[in-house]
Amino acid sequence: MDEEERSVNGQQQALSTGTHMNEIFLPLVGQHENIGDIILRRPLPTWLRRHGQLHAYVGYGATAAYVRGLGLDDRDLIYHSLTSWLRAWAAAALRGRAHYFFKPGEIQLTLVGMKEHIGMLPWIVLTRLRRGHVVRIGAGARNYASLPRALMRPSLSLPELTLWRDADTRNYLKVGEIMPDLGFNEGSTAEQLALEGSRPLMVVSMRGDRPYPPAAWINGVRDSAKALGLQPMVVTQVARDSNRSQQLAAELGAGLLDWDGEKHDVQEEALREVYRRSALAVSDRLHVLIGAFTEGTIPLALVTDGSPKIRRHLEVVGMGELAHDSRNLTPHDVVVKARSALDQRSQWMVALATARERLDAVRQQVDGLFGAA
């Protein structure tokens, strides 16, 4: 029996026993070689599971390791087939039991990227007509094209609750409010973070799909590690960054935690172990910085392409000053910024606690939709 058949049988069993009046439909497709996509999506199914039967669409290419990384298990109905998932959603909506949560993460405002927001409109409308909840939380736009924005208008008007993960998206789409990225909800607890251990490392992780960092960047990172008494450790959180990680490790004389794209849960735990031993994380990947931060590592974004993405998301939690366009920075500038980031550690840890309080308030809003305390 394959996974799709188990999903159908599980659905029939759940409905026959009457144990789940609510059926919650949630797309969790993502980049399967990207642990960051897991980190930013995992909190939502955890929040929703207590409110009903979870129907998770993970996509045809999703591996068992990716599914495990998302925290999905035998309690959930997992779909690799979009057709099967949509069929189950329509049936549940007609019974008046369906609820829909948009996928957290990045929205590409392109015609190709609008599948969820246009193609699923009939199911979303049917869900609302049958008094089901429709919610969008934890998403943000990658770009700001005018035609896709116009095409999104119907899907923007249907959710009862809309919370974006950055202000630029909110201001551009002109609906909803702002929340911290769901990834801040992960990682060590406040109690665990209070038990400070040794942090002798400096994490370094850079995108492999950008130009290689210039000499000033390399020298600045190397000088920062020396000035702060830290050992650089290059990590791979996205498998396609592996070659970049190997290059950086060799040039920085750093340790290396590489990844081949398999065993997501094992790699994530290995990453978090490094993060728990690190004082500073230097990266141009948002969820490397967030993942490290949730383990007590102070994030320092040194982007090499001028992208404002990381700054926009850190601004939501009052940490925008930790994101820098490094193209015109000297090695000395990098050292100054690294030292300043660490000197304000206590301030940043308060920001993490506040971000988590805000996310807890979002979770309570979701609970309130289902009448739960």
C-alpha positions as CSV (number, residue, x, y, z in Angstrom):
1,M,0.0,0.0,0.0
2,D,1.5,3.4,-1.0
3,E,1.4,6.6,0.9
4,E,-1.5,8.0,-1.1
5,E,-3.6,4.9,-0.4
6,R,-2.8,5.1,3.3
7,S,-4.0,8.7,3.2
8,V,-7.3,7.8,1.6
9,N,-7.8,4.9,4.0
10,G,-6.8,7.0,7.0
11,Q,-9.3,9.7,5.9
12,Q,-12.1,7.2,5.7
13,Q,-11.3,5.8,9.1
14,A,-11.1,9.2,10.7
15,L,-14.4,10.2,9.2
16,S,-16.1,6.9,10.1
17,T,-15.1,7.2,13.7
18,G,-16.2,10.8,13.9
19,T,-13.1,11.8,15.8
20,H,-12.3,14.8,13.6
21,M,-15.1,17.2,12.8
22,N,-12.5,19.7,11.4
23,E,-10.5,18.8,8.3
24,I,-7.6,21.2,7.8
25,F,-5.9,21.5,4.4
26,L,-2.4,22.8,4.3
27,P,0.1,22.9,1.4
28,L,3.6,22.2,2.6
29,V,5.5,21.9,-0.6
30,G,8.9,23.4,-0.6
31,Q,12.5,23.0,-1.7
32,H,13.3,19.5,-0.5
33,E,17.1,20.2,-0.4
34,N,16.5,23.3,1.8
35,I,16.3,22.8,5.6
36,G,15.2,26.4,5.9
37,D,12.0,25.6,4.1
38,I,11.3,23.0,6.8
39,I,12.1,25.4,9.6
40,L,9.7,28.1,8.4
41,R,6.8,25.6,7.7
42,R,7.0,23.1,10.7
43,P,5.4,25.3,13.3
44,L,2.1,25.7,11.5
45,P,1.1,22.0,11.3
46,T,2.1,21.7,14.9
47,W,-0.3,24.5,15.8
48,L,-3.1,23.1,13.7
49,R,-3.1,19.4,14.6
50,R,-5.0,19.9,17.9
51,H,-7.9,21.5,15.9
52,G,-8.7,18.6,13.6
53,Q,-7.5,16.1,11.0
54,L,-4.5,17.6,9.1
55,H,-4.4,17.1,5.3
56,A,-0.9,18.0,4.2
57,Y,0.1,18.3,0.5
58,V,3.8,17.8,0.3
59,G,4.3,17.4,-3.5
60,Y,5.2,14.5,-5.7
61,G,8.9,14.8,-5.2
62,A,8.9,15.1,-1.4
63,T,11.1,12.5,0.2
64,A,10.3,10.6,3.4
65,A,13.2,12.6,5.1
66,Y,11.6,15.9,4.1
67,V,8.2,14.8,5.4
68,R,9.8,13.7,8.7
69,G,11.6,17.0,8.9
70,L,8.2,18.8,8.7
71,G,7.1,16.9,11.8
72,L,4.4,15.1,10.0
73,D,3.6,11.6,11.2
74,D,0.9,8.9,11.3
75,R,-1.6,11.3,12.8
76,D,-1.6,13.3,9.6
77,L,-2.9,12.5,6.1
78,I,0.0,13.1,3.7
79,Y,-0.6,13.7,0.0
80,H,2.0,13.5,-2.8
81,S,-0.7,13.9,-5.5
82,L,-2.3,17.3,-5.9
83,T,-5.4,15.8,-7.5
84,S,-6.0,13.5,-4.6
85,W,-5.5,16.3,-2.1
86,L,-7.9,18.6,-4.0
87,R,-10.5,15.8,-4.3
88,A,-10.4,15.3,-0.5
89,W,-10.6,19.0,0.1
90,A,-13.7,19.4,-2.1
91,A,-15.4,16.5,-0.4
92,A,-14.6,17.9,3.1
93,A,-15.8,21.4,2.0
94,L,-19.1,20.0,0.8
95,R,-19.6,18.4,4.2
96,G,-18.9,21.7,5.8
97,R,-15.8,20.5,7.6
98,A,-12.9,21.9,5.5
99,H,-10.6,24.7,6.6
100,Y,-7.7,26.0,4.5
101,F,-4.3,27.6,5.5
102,F,-2.2,29.1,2.8
103,K,1.4,27.9,2.6
104,P,3.9,29.9,4.8
105,G,7.0,31.1,3.2
106,E,7.9,33.1,0.0
107,I,5.3,34.1,-2.6
108,Q,6.7,34.7,-6.0
109,L,4.6,37.5,-7.6
110,T,5.0,36.0,-11.1
111,L,2.4,34.3,-13.3
112,V,4.1,30.9,-12.6
113,G,4.2,31.6,-8.8
114,M,0.5,32.4,-8.6
115,K,-0.8,28.7,-8.7
116,E,-1.9,28.6,-5.1
117,H,-3.6,32.1,-5.3
118,I,-5.5,31.6,-8.6
119,G,-5.7,27.8,-9.3
120,M,-7.1,27.0,-5.9
121,L,-9.7,29.8,-5.8
122,P,-12.7,27.5,-6.5
123,W,-11.8,25.3,-3.5
124,I,-11.1,28.3,-1.3
125,V,-14.4,30.0,-2.3
126,L,-16.3,26.7,-1.6
127,T,-14.6,26.4,1.8
128,R,-15.8,30.0,2.7
129,L,-19.3,29.4,1.4
130,R,-19.5,26.3,3.7
131,R,-18.3,28.5,6.6
132,G,-14.8,27.1,6.8
133,H,-11.9,29.1,7.9
134,V,-9.4,30.5,5.4
135,V,-6.1,31.9,6.8
136,R,-2.9,33.2,5.5
137,I,0.0,33.6,8.0
138,G,3.7,33.6,7.7
139,A,4.1,34.5,4.0
140,G,6.0,37.3,2.3
141,A,6.6,38.4,-1.3
142,R,9.8,38.0,-3.2
143,N,9.1,40.6,-5.8
144,Y,6.5,43.3,-6.4
145,A,5.1,43.0,-9.9
146,S,1.9,44.8,-10.6
147,L,0.0,42.2,-12.8
148,P,0.3,39.4,-10.3
149,R,-0.7,41.7,-7.5
150,A,-3.9,42.4,-9.5
151,L,-4.5,38.7,-10.1
152,M,-4.1,38.1,-6.3
153,R,-6.9,40.4,-5.3
154,P,-9.6,37.6,-5.1
155,S,-7.4,35.4,-2.8
156,L,-6.4,38.5,-0.7
157,S,-10.1,39.2,0.0
158,L,-11.0,35.7,1.2
159,P,-8.9,34.9,4.3
160,E,-10.4,35.9,7.7
161,L,-6.9,36.4,9.0
162,T,-3.9,37.6,7.1
163,L,-0.5,38.1,8.7
164,W,2.6,38.8,6.5
165,R,6.2,38.2,7.6
166,D,7.5,41.6,6.5
167,A,6.2,45.2,6.2
168,D,7.0,45.7,2.5
169,T,4.7,42.8,1.5
170,R,1.9,44.3,3.7
171,N,2.4,47.7,2.3
172,Y,2.4,46.5,-1.3
173,L,-0.6,44.2,-1.1
174,K,-2.5,46.6,1.2
175,V,-4.2,44.0,3.4
176,G,-3.5,42.3,6.7
177,E,-0.9,42.9,9.5
178,I,2.7,41.9,10.2
179,M,4.1,39.0,12.3
180,P,7.6,37.6,12.8
181,D,8.7,34.7,10.6
182,L,7.4,31.4,11.9
183,G,11.0,30.1,12.1
184,F,11.6,32.2,15.3
185,N,9.2,29.7,17.0
186,E,11.8,26.9,16.6
187,G,14.9,26.1,18.5
188,S,16.0,26.1,22.2
189,T,13.6,27.3,24.9
190,A,14.3,30.4,27.0
191,E,15.3,28.1,29.8
192,Q,17.8,26.3,27.7
193,L,19.2,29.5,26.3
194,A,19.7,30.8,29.8
195,L,22.1,27.9,30.5
196,E,24.9,29.5,28.6
197,G,27.7,27.1,27.6
198,S,30.9,27.7,25.7
199,R,30.4,29.4,22.3
200,P,33.8,29.2,20.6
201,L,32.6,29.1,17.0
202,M,31.5,31.6,14.3
203,V,29.1,30.1,11.7
204,V,29.6,31.0,8.1
205,S,27.1,30.0,5.4
206,M,26.6,31.6,2.0
207,R,24.4,31.0,-1.0
208,G,25.8,29.1,-3.9
209,D,23.6,30.9,-6.5
210,R,25.3,34.3,-5.9
211,P,28.7,35.5,-7.0
212,Y,31.5,34.4,-4.8
213,P,32.2,36.9,-1.9
214,P,34.9,39.4,-2.8
215,A,38.3,39.6,-1.1
216,A,37.2,42.3,1.3
217,W,34.4,40.1,2.5
218,I,36.7,37.1,3.0
219,N,39.3,39.2,4.8
220,G,36.7,40.9,6.9
221,V,35.1,37.6,8.1
222,R,38.6,36.1,8.7
223,D,39.7,39.2,10.6
224,S,36.4,39.2,12.6
225,A,36.9,35.6,13.8
226,K,40.5,36.4,14.9
227,A,39.5,39.6,16.6
228,L,36.7,38.0,18.5
229,G,38.6,34.8,19.4
230,L,36.3,32.6,17.4
231,Q,36.9,29.6,15.1
232,P,35.0,29.8,11.8
233,M,32.8,26.9,11.0
234,V,31.2,26.8,7.5
235,V,27.9,24.9,7.4
236,T,25.6,23.8,4.6
237,Q,21.8,24.2,5.3
238,V,20.8,24.1,1.6
239,A,22.3,21.2,-0.3
240,R,23.0,23.2,-3.5
241,D,25.3,25.5,-1.5
242,S,27.7,22.6,-0.9
243,N,30.3,23.7,-3.4
244,R,30.3,27.2,-2.0
245,S,30.7,25.9,1.5
246,Q,33.7,23.8,0.5
247,Q,35.3,26.8,-1.2
248,L,34.7,29.1,1.9
249,A,36.0,26.5,4.3
250,A,39.2,26.1,2.4
251,E,39.8,29.9,2.0
252,L,38.9,30.7,5.6
253,G,40.8,27.8,7.2
254,A,37.5,26.8,8.7
255,G,35.8,23.6,9.9
256,L,33.1,22.3,7.6
257,L,29.7,20.7,8.2
258,D,28.6,19.8,4.7
259,W,25.4,18.2,3.5
260,D,24.4,16.0,0.5
261,G,20.6,16.7,0.7
262,E,19.7,13.4,2.5
263,K,18.6,12.7,6.1
264,H,17.1,16.2,6.8
265,D,16.4,15.6,10.5
266,V,19.9,14.3,11.1
267,Q,21.5,17.3,9.3
268,E,19.2,19.8,11.1
269,E,20.2,18.4,14.5
270,A,23.9,18.6,13.5
271,L,23.4,22.2,12.4
272,R,21.6,23.1,15.7
273,E,24.5,21.5,17.7
274,V,26.9,23.8,15.8
275,Y,24.6,26.8,16.4
276,R,24.4,26.1,20.1
277,R,28.2,26.3,20.2
278,S,28.4,29.5,18.1
279,A,28.6,33.1,19.1
280,L,28.0,34.7,15.7
281,A,26.5,33.6,12.4
282,V,27.5,35.3,9.1
283,S,25.3,34.5,6.2
284,D,23.1,35.7,3.3
285,R,20.5,33.0,3.9
286,L,17.6,34.2,6.0
287,H,16.8,30.9,7.7
288,V,20.4,30.1,8.4
289,L,20.4,33.3,10.4
290,I,17.0,32.6,12.0
291,G,17.8,29.0,12.8
292,A,21.1,29.9,14.4
293,F,19.5,32.8,16.3
294,T,16.9,30.5,17.9
295,E,19.9,28.5,19.4
296,G,21.4,31.7,20.8
297,T,23.8,32.6,18.0
298,I,23.7,36.3,17.1
299,P,22.9,36.8,13.3
300,L,25.0,39.1,11.1
301,A,23.8,39.3,7.5
302,L,26.5,40.3,5.1
303,V,24.8,40.2,1.7
304,T,26.9,40.5,-1.4
305,D,24.1,41.4,-4.0
306,G,22.2,44.2,-2.3
307,S,19.1,42.1,-1.6
308,P,16.9,43.7,1.1
309,K,15.1,40.4,1.9
310,I,17.0,39.7,5.2
311,R,16.8,43.3,6.4
312,R,13.0,43.3,5.8
313,H,12.5,40.2,7.9
314,L,14.8,41.2,10.7
315,E,13.2,44.6,10.9
316,V,9.9,43.0,12.0
317,V,11.6,41.8,15.2
318,G,13.6,45.1,15.7
319,M,16.9,43.7,14.4
320,G,17.2,45.4,11.0
321,E,20.6,46.9,11.9
322,L,22.1,43.4,11.8
323,A,21.6,43.2,8.0
324,H,24.2,44.9,5.8
325,D,24.9,45.4,2.1
326,S,28.6,44.4,2.3
327,R,29.5,45.4,-1.3
328,N,31.3,48.6,-0.1
329,L,32.5,47.4,3.3
330,T,36.2,47.2,4.1
331,P,37.5,44.4,6.2
332,H,37.8,46.8,9.1
333,D,34.1,47.7,8.7
334,V,33.1,44.0,8.9
335,V,35.1,43.6,12.1
336,V,33.4,46.7,13.6
337,K,29.9,45.4,12.7
338,A,30.7,41.9,14.0
339,R,32.0,43.2,17.3
340,S,29.0,45.6,17.7
341,A,26.5,42.7,17.0
342,L,28.1,40.6,19.8
343,D,28.4,43.6,22.2
344,Q,24.6,44.0,22.0
345,R,23.8,40.3,22.6
346,S,21.5,40.9,25.6
347,Q,19.4,43.3,23.5
348,W,19.1,40.7,20.7
349,M,18.1,37.9,23.0
350,V,15.3,40.2,24.4
351,A,14.2,40.6,20.7
352,L,14.0,36.8,20.3
353,A,11.9,36.5,23.4
354,T,9.6,39.3,22.1
355,A,9.3,37.6,18.7
356,R,8.2,34.4,20.3
357,E,5.7,36.2,22.4
358,R,4.2,37.7,19.3
359,L,4.1,34.3,17.6
360,D,2.3,32.9,20.6
361,A,-0.3,35.6,20.2
362,V,-0.7,34.6,16.5
363,R,-1.1,31.0,17.6
364,Q,-3.8,32.2,20.1
365,Q,-5.6,34.0,17.2
366,V,-5.6,30.7,15.3
367,D,-6.9,28.8,18.3
368,G,-9.6,31.5,18.7
369,L,-10.9,30.7,15.2
370,F,-11.6,27.2,16.3
371,G,-13.1,28.2,19.6
372,A,-10.1,27.0,21.6
373,A,-8.5,28.7,24.6
